[in-house]
C-alpha cells in the first residue's frame, strides 16, 4: 500500500470502507516535527467534504477504478440511467452521486462512467462541453463593453452567464469545473 505522501488531487482513497476523492492536499513538514499530509476529501457516496490529516508514513488504500463509455438514457425519479454500449447493461446513479454534473449531459450522449468493484459510482466529465443556448434575452445594440454578460439557459436546463453577443441557437463551450462560458463553438 502507498504512503500518504503519494496522495494527489483526484486520487480516490478507501477510508473507513467508503470512497473519497482528494480535492486538495498540502504536504506539511514543520521544522522540528514529523511531516504530514493535510487533505480535503469528498465522499463519492454522500458528497460530504471533510479535512483529514494523514501522517507522512501512514499507509493509505487507493481505489482502483474502471472507466467505461456509457450512454445517458433518462432520469427515473432521483436516479439517472446510463447504459453500457457493449453489454447493454443499465446502471442507475443517484442524484447525490451525479446531480450537479447532470446539467452538462444531454440525453442520448455518451459519457465516461466510473466503476468501483463493478458498481457505477460517478461520471467523468471532460474539461468543457458544447451546449446549445435555448433561451436568452437579445443583446442591446450599442452595449459593446467587452465584459457585459447576460443570463442564458442551455439545452440541459443549466443557466450560465454569456457575453452580450450570444443569441438563441448558438452552441457555447462551458467549463465543467466552474460552469463558466469559455467561447462560442458555432452560431445558430
Short mmCIF file of the C-alpha atoms (twelve columns), coordinates in Angstrom:
data_MODEL
# 
_entry.id   MODEL 
# 
loop_
_atom_site.group_PDB 
_atom_site.id 
_atom_site.type_symbol 
_atom_site.label_atom_id 
_atom_site.label_alt_id 
_atom_site.label_comp_id 
_atom_site.label_asym_id 
_atom_site.label_seq_id 
_atom_site.Cartn_x 
_atom_site.Cartn_y 
_atom_site.Cartn_z 
_atom_site.pdbx_PDB_model_num 
ATOM 1   C CA . UNK A 1   0.000   0.000  0.000   1 
ATOM 2   C CA . UNK A 2   1.256   3.507  -0.771  1 
ATOM 3   C CA . UNK A 3   2.154   6.164  1.807   1 
ATOM 4   C CA . UNK A 4   0.053   9.251  2.446   1 
ATOM 5   C CA . UNK A 5   2.715   11.323 0.675   1 
ATOM 6   C CA . UNK A 6   1.573   9.706  -2.599  1 
ATOM 7   C CA . UNK A 7   -1.871  11.349 -2.358  1 
ATOM 8   C CA . UNK A 8   -2.557  13.782 -5.202  1 
ATOM 9   C CA . UNK A 9   -5.559  15.833 -6.327  1 
ATOM 10  C CA . UNK A 10  -8.084  13.484 -7.947  1 
ATOM 11  C CA . UNK A 11  -6.800  10.378 -6.131  1 
ATOM 12  C CA . UNK A 12  -9.617  8.138  -4.902  1 
ATOM 13  C CA . UNK A 13  -8.996  6.674  -1.447  1 
ATOM 14  C CA . UNK A 14  -10.734 3.967  0.545   1 
ATOM 15  C CA . UNK A 15  -11.233 5.410  4.045   1 
ATOM 16  C CA . UNK A 16  -13.489 3.675  6.596   1 
ATOM 17  C CA . UNK A 17  -14.937 1.418  3.834   1 
ATOM 18  C CA . UNK A 18  -16.100 4.449  1.850   1 
ATOM 19  C CA . UNK A 19  -14.687 6.039  -1.320  1 
ATOM 20  C CA . UNK A 20  -13.280 9.556  -1.001  1 
ATOM 21  C CA . UNK A 21  -11.744 11.694 -3.744  1 
ATOM 22  C CA . UNK A 22  -8.966  14.136 -2.850  1 
ATOM 23  C CA . UNK A 23  -9.943  17.655 -3.924  1 
ATOM 24  C CA . UNK A 24  -6.973  19.468 -2.346  1 
ATOM 25  C CA . UNK A 25  -3.851  18.496 -0.415  1 
ATOM 26  C CA . UNK A 26  -0.794  20.021 1.252   1 
ATOM 27  C CA . UNK A 27  2.418   18.309 2.335   1 
ATOM 28  C CA . UNK A 28  3.401   19.954 5.604   1 
ATOM 29  C CA . UNK A 29  6.855   19.441 7.071   1 
ATOM 30  C CA . UNK A 30  7.360   21.502 10.222  1 
ATOM 31  C CA . UNK A 31  10.996  22.033 11.206  1 
ATOM 32  C CA . UNK A 32  11.076  20.049 14.428  1 
ATOM 33  C CA . UNK A 33  8.183   17.602 13.980  1 
ATOM 34  C CA . UNK A 34  7.196   14.777 11.669  1 
ATOM 35  C CA . UNK A 35  5.659   15.702 8.336   1 
ATOM 36  C CA . UNK A 36  2.048   15.063 7.450   1 
ATOM 37  C CA . UNK A 37  -0.423  15.452 4.615   1 
ATOM 38  C CA . UNK A 38  -3.453  17.704 5.115   1 
ATOM 39  C CA . UNK A 39  -6.059  16.587 2.593   1 
ATOM 40  C CA . UNK A 40  -9.505  17.842 1.710   1 
ATOM 41  C CA . UNK A 41  -11.505 14.783 0.680   1 
ATOM 42  C CA . UNK A 42  -15.049 14.416 -0.685  1 
ATOM 43  C CA . UNK A 43  -17.214 11.325 -0.245  1 
ATOM 44  C CA . UNK A 44  -18.334 9.846  -3.557  1 
ATOM 45  C CA . UNK A 45  -21.384 8.368  -1.825  1 
ATOM 46  C CA . UNK A 46  -22.765 11.336 0.127   1 
ATOM 47  C CA . UNK A 47  -20.927 14.338 -1.352  1 
ATOM 48  C CA . UNK A 48  -19.751 15.382 2.139   1 
ATOM 49  C CA . UNK A 49  -16.380 17.171 2.233   1 
ATOM 50  C CA . UNK A 50  -14.019 16.854 5.205   1 
ATOM 51  C CA . UNK A 51  -10.450 17.780 6.133   1 
ATOM 52  C CA . UNK A 52  -8.279  14.771 7.010   1 
ATOM 53  C CA . UNK A 53  -4.725  14.682 8.326   1 
ATOM 54  C CA . UNK A 54  -2.518  11.731 7.407   1 
ATOM 55  C CA . UNK A 55  0.898   11.016 8.926   1 
ATOM 56  C CA . UNK A 56  3.615   11.072 6.247   1 
ATOM 57  C CA . UNK A 57  4.400   7.391  6.896   1 
ATOM 58  C CA . UNK A 58  0.747   6.293  7.204   1 
ATOM 59  C CA . UNK A 59  -0.328  3.681  4.688   1 
ATOM 60  C CA . UNK A 60  -3.411  4.561  2.627   1 
ATOM 61  C CA . UNK A 61  -5.509  2.445  0.304   1 
ATOM 62  C CA . UNK A 62  -6.070  3.720  -3.219  1 
ATOM 63  C CA . UNK A 63  -9.234  2.598  -5.012  1 
ATOM 64  C CA . UNK A 64  -8.734  1.034  -8.420  1 
ATOM 65  C CA . UNK A 65  -11.385 2.439  -10.700 1 
ATOM 66  C CA . UNK A 66  -12.585 1.373  -14.111 1 
ATOM 67  C CA . UNK A 67  -13.957 3.897  -16.628 1 
ATOM 68  C CA . UNK A 68  -16.235 2.916  -19.490 1 
ATOM 69  C CA . UNK A 69  -18.202 4.935  -22.051 1 
ATOM 70  C CA . UNK A 70  -21.933 4.772  -21.346 1 
ATOM 71  C CA . UNK A 71  -24.941 6.427  -22.946 1 
ATOM 72  C CA . UNK A 72  -27.149 8.617  -20.756 1 
ATOM 73  C CA . UNK A 73  -30.707 7.394  -21.317 1 
ATOM 74  C CA . UNK A 74  -33.152 9.158  -18.989 1 
ATOM 75  C CA . UNK A 75  -33.956 10.315 -15.467 1 
ATOM 76  C CA . UNK A 76  -36.028 7.946  -13.319 1 
ATOM 77  C CA . UNK A 77  -37.154 9.878  -10.243 1 
ATOM 78  C CA . UNK A 78  -33.994 10.719 -8.281  1 
ATOM 79  C CA . UNK A 79  -31.846 8.363  -10.382 1 
ATOM 80  C CA . UNK A 80  -30.152 8.805  -13.742 1 
ATOM 81  C CA . UNK A 81  -29.966 5.769  -16.017 1 
ATOM 82  C CA . UNK A 82  -26.862 5.035  -18.100 1 
ATOM 83  C CA . UNK A 83  -26.315 2.105  -20.490 1 
ATOM 84  C CA . UNK A 84  -23.076 0.370  -21.413 1 
ATOM 85  C CA . UNK A 85  -22.904 0.378  -25.233 1 
ATOM 86  C CA . UNK A 86  -21.166 -3.023 -25.410 1 
ATOM 87  C CA . UNK A 87  -23.100 -5.096 -22.865 1 
ATOM 88  C CA . UNK A 88  -26.376 -3.096 -22.897 1 
ATOM 89  C CA . UNK A 89  -26.366 -3.294 -19.092 1 
ATOM 90  C CA . UNK A 90  -28.062 -0.344 -17.381 1 
ATOM 91  C CA . UNK A 91  -26.683 1.494  -14.339 1 
ATOM 92  C CA . UNK A 92  -28.574 3.808  -12.001 1 
ATOM 93  C CA . UNK A 93  -26.696 6.718  -10.422 1 
ATOM 94  C CA . UNK A 94  -28.419 8.749  -7.721  1 
ATOM 95  C CA . UNK A 95  -28.896 12.492 -7.639  1 
ATOM 96  C CA . UNK A 96  -26.426 12.609 -4.710  1 
ATOM 97  C CA . UNK A 97  -23.737 10.973 -6.853  1 
ATOM 98  C CA . UNK A 98  -24.083 12.978 -10.079 1 
ATOM 99  C CA . UNK A 99  -26.761 15.641 -9.561  1 
ATOM 100 C CA . UNK A 100 -24.637 18.751 -10.201 1 
ATOM 101 C CA . UNK A 101 -22.892 17.203 -13.192 1 
ATOM 102 C CA . UNK A 102 -26.130 16.312 -14.987 1 
ATOM 103 C CA . UNK A 103 -26.504 19.946 -16.060 1 
ATOM 104 C CA . UNK A 104 -23.805 19.209 -18.638 1 
ATOM 105 C CA . UNK A 105 -25.130 15.906 -20.017 1 
ATOM 106 C CA . UNK A 106 -27.639 15.724 -22.880 1 
ATOM 107 C CA . UNK A 107 -29.896 12.618 -23.122 1 
ATOM 108 C CA . UNK A 108 -28.542 10.013 -25.577 1 
ATOM 109 C CA . UNK A 109 -24.993 11.387 -25.312 1 
ATOM 110 C CA . UNK A 110 -22.022 9.197  -24.430 1 
ATOM 111 C CA . UNK A 111 -20.098 9.980  -21.249 1 
ATOM 112 C CA . UNK A 112 -17.394 8.213  -19.206 1 
ATOM 113 C CA . UNK A 113 -18.846 6.413  -16.164 1 
ATOM 114 C CA . UNK A 114 -16.551 5.434  -13.287 1 
ATOM 115 C CA . UNK A 115 -16.940 1.979  -11.724 1 
ATOM 116 C CA . UNK A 116 -15.616 0.527  -8.462  1 
ATOM 117 C CA . UNK A 117 -15.932 -3.249 -7.983  1 
ATOM 118 C CA . UNK A 118 -18.427 -3.400 -10.862 1 
ATOM 119 C CA . UNK A 119 -20.695 -0.706 -9.396  1 
ATOM 120 C CA . UNK A 120 -21.219 2.647  -11.148 1 
ATOM 121 C CA . UNK A 121 -20.201 5.410  -8.728  1 
ATOM 122 C CA . UNK A 122 -19.688 8.618  -10.738 1 
ATOM 123 C CA . UNK A 123 -19.488 10.267 -14.155 1 
ATOM 124 C CA . UNK A 124 -16.248 11.679 -15.507 1 
ATOM 125 C CA . UNK A 125 -16.866 14.909 -17.403 1 
ATOM 126 C CA . UNK A 126 -14.427 16.420 -19.900 1 
ATOM 127 C CA . UNK A 127 -12.944 19.849 -19.065 1 
ATOM 128 C CA . UNK A 128 -15.502 21.578 -21.299 1 
ATOM 129 C CA . UNK A 129 -18.701 20.717 -23.142 1 
ATOM 130 C CA . UNK A 130 -20.525 22.409 -26.034 1 
ATOM 131 C CA . UNK A 131 -24.220 23.081 -25.354 1 
ATOM 132 C CA . UNK A 132 -26.909 24.925 -27.332 1 
ATOM 133 C CA . UNK A 133 -28.463 28.123 -25.938 1 
ATOM 134 C CA . UNK A 134 -32.265 27.681 -25.708 1 
ATOM 135 C CA . UNK A 135 -33.175 30.976 -24.050 1 
ATOM 136 C CA . UNK A 136 -31.508 34.344 -23.570 1 
ATOM 137 C CA . UNK A 137 -32.531 37.951 -23.951 1 
ATOM 138 C CA . UNK A 138 -31.439 39.684 -27.159 1 
ATOM 139 C CA . UNK A 139 -28.328 41.821 -26.858 1 
ATOM 140 C CA . UNK A 140 -28.791 45.566 -26.540 1 
ATOM 141 C CA . UNK A 141 -27.379 47.383 -29.554 1 
ATOM 142 C CA . UNK A 142 -24.633 49.763 -28.535 1 
ATOM 143 C CA . UNK A 143 -23.774 47.768 -25.403 1 
ATOM 144 C CA . UNK A 144 -20.322 46.870 -26.679 1 
ATOM 145 C CA . UNK A 145 -18.322 46.855 -23.476 1 
ATOM 146 C CA . UNK A 146 -16.401 43.581 -23.558 1 
ATOM 147 C CA . UNK A 147 -17.406 42.468 -20.055 1 
ATOM 148 C CA . UNK A 148 -21.203 42.762 -20.381 1 
ATOM 149 C CA . UNK A 149 -22.795 39.395 -19.540 1 
ATOM 150 C CA . UNK A 150 -26.407 38.248 -19.535 1 
ATOM 151 C CA . UNK A 151 -28.108 35.071 -18.260 1 
ATOM 152 C CA . UNK A 152 -28.706 32.201 -20.683 1 
ATOM 153 C CA . UNK A 153 -30.434 28.829 -20.366 1 
ATOM 154 C CA . UNK A 154 -28.779 25.885 -22.126 1 
ATOM 155 C CA . UNK A 155 -30.413 22.791 -23.634 1 
ATOM 156 C CA . UNK A 156 -29.896 20.784 -20.416 1 
ATOM 157 C CA . UNK A 157 -31.551 23.468 -18.261 1 
ATOM 158 C CA . UNK A 158 -28.222 24.748 -16.940 1 
ATOM 159 C CA . UNK A 159 -28.122 28.533 -16.510 1 
ATOM 160 C CA . UNK A 160 -24.892 30.447 -17.084 1 
ATOM 161 C CA . UNK A 161 -23.752 33.988 -17.896 1 
ATOM 162 C CA . UNK A 162 -22.811 34.631 -21.530 1 
ATOM 163 C CA . UNK A 163 -21.497 37.680 -23.403 1 
ATOM 164 C CA . UNK A 164 -23.998 40.108 -24.881 1 
ATOM 165 C CA . UNK A 165 -23.480 38.910 -28.495 1 
ATOM 166 C CA . UNK A 166 -24.654 35.303 -27.816 1 
ATOM 167 C CA . UNK A 167 -28.158 34.509 -29.099 1 
ATOM 168 C CA . UNK A 168 -30.642 31.626 -29.019 1 
ATOM 169 C CA . UNK A 169 -29.398 28.715 -31.157 1 
ATOM 170 C CA . UNK A 170 -25.698 29.399 -30.613 1 
ATOM 171 C CA . UNK A 171 -23.596 26.499 -29.323 1 
ATOM 172 C CA . UNK A 172 -21.320 27.625 -26.492 1 
ATOM 173 C CA . UNK A 173 -18.405 25.913 -24.777 1 
ATOM 174 C CA . UNK A 174 -18.874 25.720 -20.988 1 
ATOM 175 C CA . UNK A 175 -16.220 24.803 -18.414 1 
ATOM 176 C CA . UNK A 176 -17.445 21.847 -16.348 1 
ATOM 177 C CA . UNK A 177 -15.375 22.777 -13.277 1 
ATOM 178 C CA . UNK A 178 -16.797 26.280 -12.794 1 
ATOM 179 C CA . UNK A 179 -19.898 26.456 -15.059 1 
ATOM 180 C CA . UNK A 180 -18.435 29.449 -16.890 1 
ATOM 181 C CA . UNK A 181 -18.672 30.467 -20.542 1 
ATOM 182 C CA . UNK A 182 -15.444 29.717 -22.440 1 
ATOM 183 C CA . UNK A 183 -16.372 30.578 -26.019 1 
ATOM 184 C CA . UNK A 184 -18.823 30.201 -28.869 1 
ATOM 185 C CA . UNK A 185 -18.481 26.952 -30.838 1 
ATOM 186 C CA . UNK A 186 -20.953 27.797 -33.618 1 
ATOM 187 C CA . UNK A 187 -23.571 30.379 -34.457 1 
ATOM 188 C CA . UNK A 188 -27.239 29.350 -34.604 1 
# 
